[in-house]
Amino acid sequence: MISDEDFASVCELVYEELVNSAPFDTGNLALNAITLNMPSSNKGAVYVNRQIAPYMPYTNEPWLSPWWRGAKNPNEAWWNTACENAIKNIADLLGGELKKL
């Protein structure tokens, strides 16, 4: 079982990784939409408020529209990479080990 203190540290770690990794044009996504909600010492959620940044999924996906004339999204997969980094950092924090299945 994880302590309340470690649980809070894990939630904060994930939040910080996402905020620090988010594309930063206007700052809206990183500074306003990525949210950490901890209603109790053993419940937490890190999420993107889609009412604040409804465009968030498009920051992570390949650009397919002809509008982009074949250009690659410079932020493509940022969310995936941030989550992978957070998982590694959680394992380090808790003294765990990651194994590929």
C-alpha positions as CSV (number, residue, x, y, z in Angstrom):
1,M,0.0,0.0,0.0
2,I,1.2,3.5,-0.8
3,S,1.3,6.2,1.9
4,D,-0.8,9.3,1.5
5,E,2.4,11.3,1.3
6,D,3.7,9.2,-1.5
7,F,0.4,9.3,-3.3
8,A,0.3,13.1,-3.2
9,S,3.9,13.1,-4.5
10,V,2.9,10.8,-7.4
11,C,0.0,13.0,-8.4
12,E,2.2,16.1,-8.2
13,L,4.9,14.4,-10.3
14,V,2.4,13.5,-13.0
15,Y,0.9,17.0,-13.0
16,E,4.3,18.6,-13.3
17,E,5.5,16.3,-16.1
18,L,2.4,17.1,-18.1
19,V,2.6,20.9,-17.5
20,N,6.3,21.0,-18.3
21,S,5.9,18.9,-21.5
22,A,2.8,20.7,-22.9
23,P,3.1,22.7,-26.0
24,F,3.3,26.4,-25.0
25,D,2.0,28.8,-27.6
26,T,-0.3,30.9,-25.5
27,G,0.2,28.9,-22.3
28,N,-3.5,28.1,-22.0
29,L,-3.1,24.3,-22.1
30,A,-0.2,24.2,-19.6
31,L,-1.2,26.9,-17.3
32,N,-5.0,26.6,-17.2
33,A,-6.3,23.4,-18.7
34,I,-4.0,20.7,-17.2
35,T,-5.6,20.1,-13.8
36,L,-4.6,18.3,-10.6
37,N,-7.7,17.5,-8.4
38,M,-7.2,15.7,-5.1
39,P,-10.5,15.4,-3.3
40,S,-9.0,13.3,-0.5
41,S,-5.6,12.0,0.6
42,N,-6.0,8.8,-1.4
43,K,-7.9,10.0,-4.4
44,G,-6.5,12.1,-7.2
45,A,-6.9,12.9,-10.8
46,V,-4.7,14.7,-13.3
47,Y,-6.6,15.6,-16.5
48,V,-7.0,18.2,-19.2
49,N,-10.1,20.3,-18.8
50,R,-11.5,20.2,-22.4
51,Q,-13.8,23.2,-21.8
52,I,-10.6,25.3,-21.4
53,A,-8.5,23.6,-24.1
54,P,-10.8,21.8,-26.5
55,Y,-8.0,21.6,-29.0
56,M,-5.8,19.5,-26.8
57,P,-6.1,16.2,-28.8
58,Y,-4.9,18.0,-31.9
59,T,-1.7,19.1,-30.2
60,N,-0.7,15.4,-29.8
61,E,-1.8,13.9,-33.1
62,P,-0.3,13.9,-36.6
63,W,-1.4,16.7,-38.9
64,L,-3.4,15.1,-41.6
65,S,-5.4,18.1,-43.0
66,P,-4.3,19.5,-46.4
67,W,-4.1,22.8,-44.6
68,W,-0.7,21.8,-43.2
69,R,0.7,20.9,-46.7
70,G,2.5,17.8,-45.4
71,A,4.1,19.5,-42.4
72,K,4.7,17.4,-39.3
73,N,3.2,18.4,-36.0
74,P,6.2,19.6,-33.9
75,N,4.3,18.5,-30.7
76,E,3.2,15.1,-32.0
77,A,3.0,12.5,-29.2
78,W,4.0,15.0,-26.5
79,W,1.3,13.6,-24.2
80,N,2.4,10.0,-24.8
81,T,6.1,10.9,-24.1
82,A,5.1,12.9,-20.9
83,C,3.1,9.9,-19.6
84,E,6.0,7.5,-20.3
85,N,8.4,9.8,-18.4
86,A,6.0,10.2,-15.5
87,I,5.7,6.4,-15.3
88,K,9.5,6.1,-15.1
89,N,9.7,8.8,-12.5
90,I,7.0,7.1,-10.4
91,A,8.9,3.9,-10.4
92,D,12.0,5.7,-9.3
93,L,10.1,7.6,-6.6
94,L,8.5,4.4,-5.2
95,G,11.6,2.2,-5.6
96,G,9.9,0.1,-8.3
97,E,11.1,-1.5,-11.5
98,L,9.6,-1.3,-14.9
99,K,9.4,-4.4,-17.1
100,K,8.2,-4.7,-20.6
101,L,5.6,-7.4,-21.1
